[in-house]
Amino acid sequence: MSAALSSMTGFARAERQAGPLRVRIELKSVNGRGLDMRLRLAPGLDAVEIPLRQLLSKTLSRGSINLVVTLDRGAGSGAVRVNQQALATVIAALEDLRQVDAAPPRLDGILALPGVLELDEGAGATDEDEQAALILDCAAEAIERLKAARLQEGAEIAAVLRGQLDSIALLVDKAETHPARSRAAIEIRLRAQLAALRDDPGLSQERLAQEALLLATKADIQEELDRLRAHIAAARTLIEQGGPVGRRLDFLAQEFNREANTLCSKANAVDLTAIGLDLKAVIDQLREQVQNVE
């Protein structure tokens, strides 16, 4: 069974709670050339950074990912106590500053200094392994929700891409059957161009033959039309295949554009040039959509 097409943009949130410990994880994903992971963890959670990165890389292959972990240990997880050593250090520093003409510090200001007040984690404290397991479990749920959001948007993108490929196919058919591509029309244009070349007295017979061959080659756009059809088939296959195919679709979009440019340069009729320009417009829209695909 083929996988679905996935977008690179999405948002997800998940929460977990075990006793007084509550974890909330938010994930945001936007377009990226590769997989770029940026993690913002609550203090003291450095140990789970590598497992979180491994979890993300197992599920996602492209996108710029922002992951935020918020940890609330709860009011009942332990009593607040004064760190006597930190308090003594602060008081000693204040004694040294008595000579400065400034208002004496308030008690709440002293207690608000980092390290003066600590959470005395007693029997109700959560084990570090249990805490890590809770965070990773919450992250796994958030990643699955992000994946679902990306797949939903991917389905919408796939529908747009199919419509654009249908438009390209119609334009290719229109160019294929255009009267300007008939044998008689091409022959008339070649005769007129060759007659103009013969009027150049400085053009040798050998150069005239070369120019005639070049004109005949440029008059035929069948090769470009065949390649465009091959690219259409390849793009449709990739869309149905799904999964992380964004890079290959982007490459195909560049090839589409290359063939459309060549078609425009070789077209010797205004109507064919107009078809080529319409092709380029649809291909540009296709390339914009492909940038969102994982």
C-alpha positions as a Python dict, from the first residue, in 0.01 Angstrom:
ca = {
    (1, 'M'): (0, 0, 0),
    (2, 'S'): (143, 339, -101),
    (3, 'A'): (200, 611, 157),
    (4, 'A'): (18, 942, 150),
    (5, 'L'): (178, 1269, 51),
    (6, 'S'): (285, 1477, 350),
    (7, 'S'): (324, 1850, 391),
    (8, 'M'): (610, 2002, 591),
    (9, 'T'): (388, 2246, 782),
    (10, 'G'): (178, 2171, 1085),
    (11, 'F'): (120, 2224, 1458),
    (12, 'A'): (45, 1984, 1742),
    (13, 'R'): (21, 1981, 2120),
    (14, 'A'): (5, 1700, 2378),
    (15, 'E'): (-11, 1680, 2758),
    (16, 'R'): (66, 1408, 3011),
    (17, 'Q'): (33, 1399, 3390),
    (18, 'A'): (165, 1159, 3652),
    (19, 'G'): (86, 1257, 4010),
    (20, 'P'): (195, 1618, 4063),
    (21, 'L'): (405, 1619, 3744),
    (22, 'R'): (250, 1765, 3430),
    (23, 'V'): (421, 1778, 3091),
    (24, 'R'): (308, 1982, 2792),
    (25, 'I'): (477, 1957, 2453),
    (26, 'E'): (415, 2183, 2155),
    (27, 'L'): (543, 2108, 1806),
    (28, 'K'): (555, 2346, 1511),
    (29, 'S'): (679, 2248, 1167),
    (30, 'V'): (750, 2468, 864),
    (31, 'N'): (926, 2416, 530),
    (32, 'G'): (1295, 2327, 534),
    (33, 'R'): (1555, 2186, 297),
    (34, 'G'): (1632, 1902, 538),
    (35, 'L'): (1534, 1806, 892),
    (36, 'D'): (1624, 2097, 1120),
    (37, 'M'): (1529, 2037, 1485),
    (38, 'R'): (1524, 2313, 1747),
    (39, 'L'): (1438, 2207, 2101),
    (40, 'R'): (1349, 2434, 2392),
    (41, 'L'): (1347, 2236, 2714),
    (42, 'A'): (1256, 2327, 3069),
    (43, 'P'): (1558, 2360, 3305),
    (44, 'G'): (1703, 2029, 3414),
    (45, 'L'): (1584, 1828, 3113),
    (46, 'D'): (1911, 1809, 2919),
    (47, 'A'): (1913, 1429, 2954),
    (48, 'V'): (1606, 1388, 2732),
    (49, 'E'): (1730, 1608, 2445),
    (50, 'I'): (1904, 1330, 2251),
    (51, 'P'): (1613, 1080, 2291),
    (52, 'L'): (1373, 1352, 2173),
    (53, 'R'): (1586, 1421, 1864),
    (54, 'Q'): (1600, 1049, 1789),
    (55, 'L'): (1222, 1028, 1823),
    (56, 'L'): (1173, 1315, 1579),
    (57, 'S'): (1418, 1181, 1321),
    (58, 'K'): (1252, 837, 1320),
    (59, 'T'): (918, 986, 1215),
    (60, 'L'): (999, 1299, 1012),
    (61, 'S'): (1244, 1337, 725),
    (62, 'R'): (1211, 1706, 625),
    (63, 'G'): (1101, 2033, 777),
    (64, 'S'): (1215, 2291, 1028),
    (65, 'I'): (1085, 2158, 1361),
    (66, 'N'): (1042, 2356, 1682),
    (67, 'L'): (971, 2152, 1996),
    (68, 'V'): (892, 2315, 2332),
    (69, 'V'): (872, 2114, 2656),
    (70, 'T'): (697, 2275, 2953),
    (71, 'L'): (725, 2097, 3289),
    (72, 'D'): (506, 2170, 3592),
    (73, 'R'): (601, 1977, 3903),
    (74, 'G'): (295, 2096, 4092),
    (75, 'A'): (254, 2256, 4430),
    (76, 'G'): (225, 1926, 4610),
    (77, 'S'): (549, 1776, 4489),
    (78, 'G'): (750, 1912, 4782),
    (79, 'A'): (798, 2195, 5028),
    (80, 'V'): (980, 2519, 4957),
    (81, 'R'): (1294, 2565, 5165),
    (82, 'V'): (1560, 2832, 5199),
    (83, 'N'): (1906, 2747, 5073),
    (84, 'Q'): (2101, 2870, 5373),
    (85, 'Q'): (2434, 2876, 5192),
    (86, 'A'): (2295, 3085, 4904),
    (87, 'L'): (2121, 3317, 5153),
    (88, 'A'): (2445, 3363, 5349),
    (89, 'T'): (2628, 3452, 5028),
    (90, 'V'): (2365, 3712, 4943),
    (91, 'I'): (2372, 3864, 5292),
    (92, 'A'): (2753, 3884, 5282),
    (93, 'A'): (2734, 4065, 4949),
    (94, 'L'): (2480, 4309, 5095),
    (95, 'E'): (2711, 4379, 5390),
    (96, 'D'): (2984, 4475, 5141),
    (97, 'L'): (2742, 4715, 4974),
    (98, 'R'): (2638, 4900, 5290),
    (99, 'Q'): (2863, 5189, 5190),
    (100, 'V'): (2655, 5245, 4876),
    (101, 'D'): (2382, 5503, 4917),
    (102, 'A'): (2085, 5287, 4826),
    (103, 'A'): (1760, 5171, 4979),
    (104, 'P'): (1795, 4846, 5177),
    (105, 'P'): (1665, 4542, 4989),
    (106, 'R'): (1327, 4399, 5079),
    (107, 'L'): (1291, 4042, 5199),
    (108, 'D'): (1079, 3938, 4900),
    (109, 'G'): (1348, 4074, 4672),
    (110, 'I'): (1615, 3867, 4844),
    (111, 'L'): (1404, 3551, 4833),
    (112, 'A'): (1338, 3605, 4461),
    (113, 'L'): (1708, 3581, 4379),
    (114, 'P'): (1800, 3259, 4193),
    (115, 'G'): (1900, 2974, 4422),
    (116, 'V'): (1779, 3127, 4750),
    (117, 'L'): (1451, 2935, 4747),
    (118, 'E'): (1451, 2570, 4644),
    (119, 'L'): (1191, 2302, 4600),
    (120, 'D'): (1247, 2038, 4868),
    (121, 'E'): (1145, 1730, 4676),
    (122, 'G'): (1040, 1473, 4928),
    (123, 'A'): (855, 1145, 4902),
    (124, 'G'): (615, 1288, 4645),
    (125, 'A'): (893, 1371, 4398),
    (126, 'T'): (893, 1194, 4063),
    (127, 'D'): (1183, 966, 3979),
    (128, 'E'): (1404, 1101, 3698),
    (129, 'D'): (1352, 788, 3487),
    (130, 'E'): (975, 816, 3531),
    (131, 'Q'): (994, 1184, 3440),
    (132, 'A'): (1194, 1109, 3123),
    (133, 'A'): (952, 831, 3026),
    (134, 'L'): (657, 1067, 3075),
    (135, 'I'): (818, 1333, 2856),
    (136, 'L'): (902, 1088, 2578),
    (137, 'D'): (554, 937, 2589),
    (138, 'C'): (404, 1286, 2561),
    (139, 'A'): (643, 1370, 2276),
    (140, 'A'): (546, 1056, 2085),
    (141, 'E'): (179, 1159, 2102),
    (142, 'A'): (260, 1515, 1989),
    (143, 'I'): (466, 1382, 1696),
    (144, 'E'): (182, 1154, 1585),
    (145, 'R'): (-58, 1449, 1596),
    (146, 'L'): (187, 1661, 1397),
    (147, 'K'): (225, 1381, 1145),
    (148, 'A'): (-155, 1360, 1109),
    (149, 'A'): (-176, 1739, 1054),
    (150, 'R'): (98, 1723, 791),
    (151, 'L'): (-74, 1432, 615),
    (152, 'Q'): (-405, 1620, 608),
    (153, 'E'): (-243, 1922, 444),
    (154, 'G'): (-46, 1687, 218),
    (155, 'A'): (-372, 1540, 85),
    (156, 'E'): (-488, 1891, -6),
    (157, 'I'): (-157, 1967, -179),
    (158, 'A'): (-177, 1637, -371),
    (159, 'A'): (-519, 1735, -508),
    (160, 'V'): (-379, 2071, -624),
    (161, 'L'): (-75, 1906, -785),
    (162, 'R'): (-293, 1657, -974),
    (163, 'G'): (-499, 1945, -1112),
    (164, 'Q'): (-187, 2132, -1221),
    (165, 'L'): (-48, 1821, -1393),
    (166, 'D'): (-380, 1782, -1574),
    (167, 'S'): (-349, 2143, -1695),
    (168, 'I'): (5, 2080, -1816),
    (169, 'A'): (-109, 1766, -2000),
    (170, 'L'): (-388, 1960, -2174),
    (171, 'L'): (-143, 2229, -2287),
    (172, 'V'): (98, 1963, -2419),
    (173, 'D'): (-188, 1808, -2619),
    (174, 'K'): (-282, 2154, -2746),
    (175, 'A'): (74, 2217, -2865),
    (176, 'E'): (92, 1868, -3020),
    (177, 'T'): (-218, 1921, -3235),
    (178, 'H'): (-162, 2289, -3318),
    (179, 'P'): (-188, 2362, -3694),
    (180, 'A'): (149, 2539, -3683),
    (181, 'R'): (310, 2197, -3625),
    (182, 'S'): (172, 2047, -3946),
    (183, 'R'): (422, 1932, -4207),
    (184, 'A'): (296, 2188, -4458),
    (185, 'A'): (319, 2479, -4213),
    (186, 'I'): (672, 2384, -4107),
    (187, 'E'): (780, 2346, -4472),
    (188, 'I'): (644, 2691, -4563),
    (189, 'R'): (833, 2854, -4273),
    (190, 'L'): (1154, 2668, -4360),
    (191, 'R'): (1135, 2770, -4726),
    (192, 'A'): (1089, 3135, -4630),
    (193, 'Q'): (1382, 3122, -4386),
    (194, 'L'): (1608, 2946, -4636),
    (195, 'A'): (1516, 3199, -4907),
    (196, 'A'): (1624, 3478, -4671),
    (197, 'L'): (1953, 3298, -4608),
    (198, 'R'): (2022, 3255, -4982),
    (199, 'D'): (1991, 3628, -5027),
    (200, 'D'): (2299, 3672, -4808),
    (201, 'P'): (2592, 3691, -5058),
    (202, 'G'): (2848, 3630, -4785),
    (203, 'L'): (2699, 3291, -4687),
    (204, 'S'): (2884, 2988, -4827),
    (205, 'Q'): (2706, 2672, -4941),
    (206, 'E'): (2850, 2481, -4648),
    (207, 'R'): (2727, 2743, -4401),
    (208, 'L'): (2391, 2750, -4579),
    (209, 'A'): (2357, 2373, -4528),
    (210, 'Q'): (2443, 2408, -4160),
    (211, 'E'): (2188, 2684, -4111),
    (212, 'A'): (1925, 2482, -4295),
    (213, 'L'): (1987, 2184, -4064),
    (214, 'L'): (1966, 2410, -3760),
    (215, 'L'): (1637, 2558, -3878),
    (216, 'A'): (1491, 2214, -3940),
    (217, 'T'): (1596, 2099, -3592),
    (218, 'K'): (1448, 2404, -3425),
    (219, 'A'): (1122, 2364, -3614),
    (220, 'D'): (1055, 2030, -3439),
    (221, 'I'): (936, 2044, -3075),
    (222, 'Q'): (831, 1678, -3059),
    (223, 'E'): (1121, 1588, -2833),
    (224, 'E'): (1018, 1854, -2580),
    (225, 'L'): (656, 1738, -2588),
    (226, 'D'): (761, 1376, -2533),
    (227, 'R'): (977, 1475, -2235),
    (228, 'L'): (697, 1681, -2084),
    (229, 'R'): (465, 1379, -2105),
    (230, 'A'): (732, 1161, -1940),
    (231, 'H'): (770, 1415, -1659),
    (232, 'I'): (391, 1426, -1610),
    (233, 'A'): (381, 1047, -1575),
    (234, 'A'): (676, 1049, -1331),
    (235, 'A'): (520, 1323, -1117),
    (236, 'R'): (187, 1143, -1098),
    (237, 'T'): (364, 823, -992),
    (238, 'L'): (548, 1008, -713),
    (239, 'I'): (227, 1166, -586),
    (240, 'E'): (54, 828, -571),
    (241, 'Q'): (362, 673, -412),
    (242, 'G'): (359, 935, -137),
    (243, 'G'): (607, 953, 148),
    (244, 'P'): (907, 1191, 146),
    (245, 'V'): (912, 1264, -230),
    (246, 'G'): (936, 1643, -215),
    (247, 'R'): (1296, 1663, -340),
    (248, 'R'): (1222, 1444, -643),
    (249, 'L'): (909, 1644, -725),
    (250, 'D'): (1113, 1964, -702),
    (251, 'F'): (1368, 1820, -946),
    (252, 'L'): (1088, 1725, -1187),
    (253, 'A'): (943, 2075, -1162),
    (254, 'Q'): (1280, 2215, -1271),
    (255, 'E'): (1284, 1974, -1567),
    (256, 'F'): (931, 2082, -1660),
    (257, 'N'): (1049, 2441, -1668),
    (258, 'R'): (1353, 2353, -1879),
    (259, 'E'): (1138, 2186, -2147),
    (260, 'A'): (887, 2473, -2148),
    (261, 'N'): (1170, 2723, -2200),
    (262, 'T'): (1305, 2520, -2492),
    (263, 'L'): (958, 2491, -2644),
    (264, 'C'): (918, 2871, -2630),
    (265, 'S'): (1257, 2929, -2790),
    (266, 'K'): (1190, 2681, -3074),
    (267, 'A'): (831, 2783, -3146),
    (268, 'N'): (807, 2961, -3479),
    (269, 'A'): (443, 3056, -3439),
    (270, 'V'): (292, 3310, -3203),
    (271, 'D'): (22, 3066, -3088),
    (272, 'L'): (279, 2800, -2998),
    (273, 'T'): (480, 3056, -2802),
    (274, 'A'): (162, 3151, -2614),
    (275, 'I'): (106, 2784, -2525),
    (276, 'G'): (467, 2767, -2400),
    (277, 'L'): (411, 3073, -2181),
    (278, 'D'): (92, 2921, -2040),
    (279, 'L'): (293, 2607, -1964),
    (280, 'K'): (553, 2811, -1776),
    (281, 'A'): (282, 2981, -1569),
    (282, 'V'): (130, 2649, -1457),
    (283, 'I'): (475, 2500, -1395),
    (284, 'D'): (564, 2796, -1169),
    (285, 'Q'): (249, 2727, -967),
    (286, 'L'): (346, 2359, -950),
    (287, 'R'): (692, 2447, -820),
    (288, 'E'): (543, 2667, -547),
    (289, 'Q'): (324, 2382, -422),
    (290, 'V'): (606, 2127, -440),
    (291, 'Q'): (811, 2340, -196),
    (292, 'N'): (560, 2240, 76),
    (293, 'V'): (598, 1863, 24),
    (294, 'E'): (807, 1658, 265),
}
